[in-house]
């Protein structure tokens, strides 16, 4: 059974406390979803179920049944499921949708990823019982991003780079390259297909957000190299990591039979997906493990892919993971890097953690379509080392590279 993507859209991704910070994440999700449904044409009116990925529900006014809230705002009275597998969440949501499609329980699904890191509240566990005397402690759950009993994720990324021989200079150079690739792609209009501009309120004014807010292509490698390591890491800096971002992404998927029945457009095919885990500190290399797992099912290698997207949760992730996929062969590694994140990645574009998985997937699909078709794979890591990968195909006359 073929699973078809018929619509895929996202908001621009905003900086921390930037243009999208005053917009409720529910509104971001609804906007991206409406755009994806509209792009799906007639298929957008035949949704059987909604799957939502979100990491930090506290950013919503009502931190429960997020998917149901979104569905009702869209006028879709269908069953919804909201999933948290950290940054893997939207791709895990998509994988659950694929289960339902392949089992025949549903024939079409709307998949959404959303995060508003600007609106994550500070927390206190003292106030519920009351504070009779002394100070009240407020905890910031995103500074640093860490899990009780484990290192901050910035430390794990740095340690993973060191383990696999990826230097700070390589991390910094890759990060600067991400900004420059984004700039070239933006000038060429390569994000126009995926971004759905959104009108938002900023203080007393209404503005149109139409472009990712975080990229800094005017920067330099020298400036990035001067930034100090953060959170006790050896090589992770604000320059080779993404920011704390806001945004949403959405995708409509359905069986090929259903797509034909309703005359829906075909963006591409989700061939397969895979989820993996490894040691809790292994976030730098788990994208490689997820990619290997999904490719081996089909007798393929990374070298067979026309394009690769690996989420830049830190610059370490694509560098370490492609090196592993190349089996430490430097020439193969360089060839893989030439096909990886060709339009820039999260270091430039931003990483609203609950939305990035769908963002890398739609960026991959649109890039394959622009080049005339081909095969691609994308992967993302999640906190405490879970990984998701998706193998896709776009029909056409691709040149194989």
Residue, then its C-alpha position, 0 to 999 in steps of 0.5 A: x500500500x502506498x501512502x501519499x502526502x497531498x499537502x504540507x505547510x508550515x508557519x515561518x519559524x520565529x525567534x525566541x520572544x520574536x514575531x510569533x511569541x505573542x501568538x497562541x500556539x493553538x493559533x499557530x497549529x490551526x494556521x499551518x493545518x488550514x494551509x495544509x488542508x487547502x493545499x491537499x485540495x478535495x482531500x483536505x475535506x476527508x480527514x478521518x483522524x488527527x495526530x499531533x506532536x507537541x513537547x511542552x504542553x504548558x505553553x497552551x492555555x489548557x495543557x490537555x487534549x491539544x489535538x482535540x482543541x486544534x481539531x475543533x477549531x478547524x471544524x473537524x470533529x474527528x478523533x485526535x491523538x496528541x503525542x510527546x516523544x520530545x523532538x521526535x513527536x511530529x514524526x512519531x505522530x506521522x508513524x502512528x497515522x501510517x499504522x492506521x492507514x496500513x491497517x485500514x482503520x483510516x484512509x486519510x489523516x492530518x498530522x501536526x507538529x507545534x511548539x511555542x518555546x517563547x510561551x513556556x511558563x516558569x514553574x513552581x512546585x511550592x505554591x500548590x501546598x502554600x509557602x508559609x515562609x521563605x523564597x519561592x523558587x521558579x524553575x525554567x524547564x527550557x534553560x537548560x533543556x535537561x532531564x533529571x539525572x542526566x546531562x543537559x542535551x548540549x553536553x551530550x551533543x558535545x560529547x558525541x562530537x568528541x567521541x566521533x572526532x568532530x572538532x569545534x571548528x567543524x561544528x562552527x563551520x557547519x553552523x555558518x554553512x547552515x545560515x549561508x545555505x538558508x540565504x541562498x535558498x531564500x533568495x531562490x524562493x525555495x521555501x515559498x512552497x512550504x511556508x504559509x505566511x501568517x498575520x500576527x499582532x506585535x504590540x499595537x501593530x499587525x504584521x505579516x510573518x512570511x520568512x524564518x526569523x532566526x537566520x543570520x547569514x551576515x554573520x561569520x565563522x570568526x564570530x561563531x568561533x568566539x562564542x563560549x561553550x554553554x552548560x558545561x559542554x566542551x564545544x556546544x555554543x550558541x553559534x553551533x546550536x539552534x535557538x528556542x523557537x516558535x512555529x507549527x507544521x502540518x501534513x495531510x496523508x492518505x492512501x493512494x486509493x483515497x487520493x485518487x478517489x478525491x483527486x488530491x494532488x501528490x507531493x510524494x510518497x512516505x515509503x517507510x518510517x522507523x523509530x529507534x533508541x540508544x544510550x540516553x546520552x546518544x542524541x548525536x548519533x541516533x539519527x544515523x541509527x534510525x536512518x540505517x534501520x529504515x533503509x536496511x528494510x529496503x536494501x538501501x544505503x545512505x549513498x543511494x539517497x538523492x537528498x538527506x535531512x538530519x535535524x540540526x538540534x545541534x551541528x553535531x547531529x548531521x556531522x556525527x550521523x553522516x560520518x557514521x553512515x559513511x563508515x568513517x570513510x572521509x570521501x563518502x562522508x563528504x559526498x553525504x554531507x553535500x546532499x545533507x540539509x542543502x537548504x540549511x537546517x535548524x541552526x539557521x531556520x530554527x527548532x521549535x521542538x514539537x514542529x521540526x520533524x515535519x519541517x525537515x520532512x516537507x523540506x525534503x519532499x519539496x526539494x526532491x520535487x524541485x530536482x525532478x524526483x528521487x529518493x530521500x531520507x530524513x531523521x531527527x533525535x529526541x531527548x534521552x536518545x530516541x530517533x525517528x527516520x522517514x524514507x520518501x520517494x517523489x516520482x519524476x525524472x531525477x538524475x540520481x544525484 
